[in-house]
Every structure is written in C-alpha cells, then in structure tokens.
Amino acid sequence: MSMKEIEEGSDLRLDFTKLQKIAKTGLPVLPVVVQDADSLDVLLVAYSNQEAIEHSLKTGIATFWSTSRNELWIKGKTSGDTLQLVDVRVNCEQNSLLYLVRMVGGGVCHTKDASGKTRRTCYYRSLKNGKLSFLK
C-alpha cells in the first residue's frame, strides 16, 4: 500500500510495527505528544532525543528527532509552519513529554487537504465501523 493510500484512504491500515522499528535502531528517544496550547487539540505525536529537547528549549521552536531520517527535525524549517513552544510537560515516569504549542503558519501535518492547504493536525480522520472518514 502506498503512502498516498495510507494518508488519504478510508481503509484502516494501522502500523503496529512503528515502535519495534524504532527500538531496533537503538536510538534513545521519547514520545512527544504535541497539543495546541489554546484549543487543546492534539496535533501530532513525534519523538525527541536529548539534542532535540535541548534545541526546543533553546530556540522556543518545537524540535524532534526524525526516526525515519535519523536526523534533527526542526518543525517548519522547510514548510514555514513552525510550532512555538509554550510549555513542556513531563509525565510521571519521565518517559514521555507533552509539548504545548502555538502554530505559526498554516498547519502541522505534512499532508494537505482537498483544497491544497496544510492540514491543521495529523488527526484528520475518524474511525467508525472499521472505516476512516475525514473530519470537517
């Protein structure tokens, strides 16, 4: 199945192997939930290592570690859609983070809607009766 079919389709194709793939790399990363500081919408889930966390805190721009490209991922560096860091929260076991952010630009997701606009969040579909449907 192509990435286009996964990102734009209505068939459910959950990737249960993502964490296994990350674990096999041996990369020391934490999951980061990214949430809009005002609406409280969940925008995306990413991963960060120490370098990405330090960069985020230093610059005030949400920065992650790309587990697929194995490099620092400064959100918006190429798209211009950056995420201004408002707060960083640490969970009870100190094994995940919550970034509260404000969007600077059109959206967050690397995908675009039918009109060609960057999607505001990576969570743009809902699961009902085994099928995905687009949110309005």
C-alpha positions as CSV (number, residue, x, y, z in Angstrom):
1,M,0.0,0.0,0.0
2,S,1.4,3.4,-1.0
3,M,1.8,6.3,1.5
4,K,-0.8,8.2,-0.5
5,E,-3.3,5.4,0.1
6,I,-2.4,5.3,3.8
7,E,-2.7,9.1,4.2
8,E,-5.7,9.8,2.1
9,G,-7.6,6.5,2.1
10,S,-10.6,5.2,4.1
11,D,-9.2,1.8,4.8
12,L,-7.7,1.2,8.2
13,R,-4.0,0.2,8.0
14,L,-2.6,0.7,11.5
15,D,1.2,0.4,11.7
16,F,1.7,-1.8,14.8
17,T,5.4,-2.2,14.0
18,K,6.5,1.5,14.4
19,L,7.7,1.1,17.9
20,Q,9.5,-2.1,17.0
21,K,11.3,-0.3,14.2
22,I,12.4,2.5,16.4
23,A,13.6,0.0,19.1
24,K,15.7,-1.8,16.5
25,T,17.6,1.4,15.7
26,G,18.8,1.6,19.3
27,L,18.0,5.4,19.3
28,P,17.4,6.9,22.7
29,V,14.1,8.7,22.1
30,L,11.0,9.6,24.0
31,P,7.5,10.0,22.5
32,V,6.2,13.6,22.5
33,V,2.5,14.5,22.3
34,V,2.1,17.9,20.7
35,Q,-1.0,19.8,21.7
36,D,-2.4,23.2,20.7
37,A,-2.0,25.4,23.8
38,D,-5.3,27.2,23.2
39,S,-7.7,24.7,21.7
40,L,-6.1,21.7,23.4
41,D,-6.3,19.7,20.1
42,V,-3.7,17.0,19.7
43,L,-1.7,18.0,16.7
44,L,0.8,15.1,16.3
45,V,2.9,12.6,18.1
46,A,6.6,12.6,17.5
47,Y,9.9,11.5,19.1
48,S,12.7,13.5,20.7
49,N,16.2,12.7,21.9
50,Q,18.3,14.9,24.2
51,E,19.6,17.0,21.3
52,A,16.0,17.8,20.0
53,I,14.8,18.6,23.5
54,E,17.7,21.0,24.1
55,H,17.1,22.6,20.7
56,S,13.5,23.1,21.6
57,L,14.2,24.7,24.9
58,K,17.0,26.9,23.5
59,T,15.0,28.2,20.4
60,G,11.4,28.0,21.6
61,I,10.5,26.1,18.5
62,A,9.3,22.5,18.8
63,T,12.0,20.3,17.5
64,F,12.0,16.5,17.3
65,W,14.2,13.6,16.2
66,S,13.1,12.1,12.9
67,T,13.2,8.3,13.5
68,S,12.9,7.6,9.7
69,R,15.6,10.0,8.6
70,N,17.8,9.7,11.7
71,E,18.2,13.5,12.0
72,L,17.1,16.6,13.9
73,W,13.6,17.7,12.7
74,I,13.0,21.3,13.3
75,K,9.3,21.6,12.6
76,G,8.6,24.2,9.9
77,K,12.2,24.5,8.7
78,T,11.2,23.7,5.2
79,S,7.4,24.4,5.3
80,G,7.4,27.6,7.4
81,D,4.7,26.0,9.6
82,T,6.6,26.2,12.9
83,L,5.4,25.4,16.4
84,Q,6.1,28.0,19.1
85,L,6.8,26.2,22.3
86,V,4.6,27.4,25.2
87,D,5.3,24.7,27.8
88,V,7.0,21.4,28.1
89,R,5.5,18.9,30.5
90,V,7.0,15.6,31.7
91,N,4.9,12.6,32.6
92,C,5.0,10.8,36.0
93,E,7.5,8.1,34.9
94,Q,9.6,10.6,32.9
95,N,9.3,8.6,29.7
96,S,7.2,10.9,27.6
97,L,6.7,14.6,27.0
98,L,3.8,16.9,26.2
99,Y,4.6,20.0,24.2
100,L,2.0,22.7,24.4
101,V,2.5,24.9,21.3
102,R,1.1,27.7,19.2
103,M,1.1,27.3,15.5
104,V,2.9,29.8,13.3
105,G,1.7,29.2,9.8
106,G,-1.0,27.2,8.1
107,G,-0.9,23.9,9.9
108,V,1.0,21.0,11.3
109,C,0.7,17.9,9.1
110,H,2.8,17.2,6.1
111,T,-0.3,16.2,4.2
112,K,-2.7,18.7,2.5
113,D,-6.5,18.8,2.3
114,A,-8.5,18.7,-0.9
115,S,-8.0,22.4,-1.4
116,G,-4.2,22.1,-1.1
117,K,-3.9,23.6,2.3
118,T,-1.7,22.1,5.0
119,R,-3.8,20.2,7.5
120,R,-4.1,21.8,11.0
121,T,-3.5,18.4,12.7
122,C,-2.3,15.0,11.8
123,Y,-5.5,13.6,13.3
124,Y,-7.8,14.5,10.4
125,R,-9.8,11.2,10.2
126,S,-12.2,9.4,12.5
127,L,-12.6,5.7,12.8
128,K,-16.2,4.5,12.5
129,N,-17.4,1.0,11.7
130,G,-14.0,-0.1,10.6
131,K,-13.5,2.7,8.1
132,L,-11.8,6.1,8.2
133,S,-13.8,9.2,7.4
134,F,-12.4,12.7,7.1
135,L,-13.2,15.3,9.7
136,K,-14.5,18.7,8.6
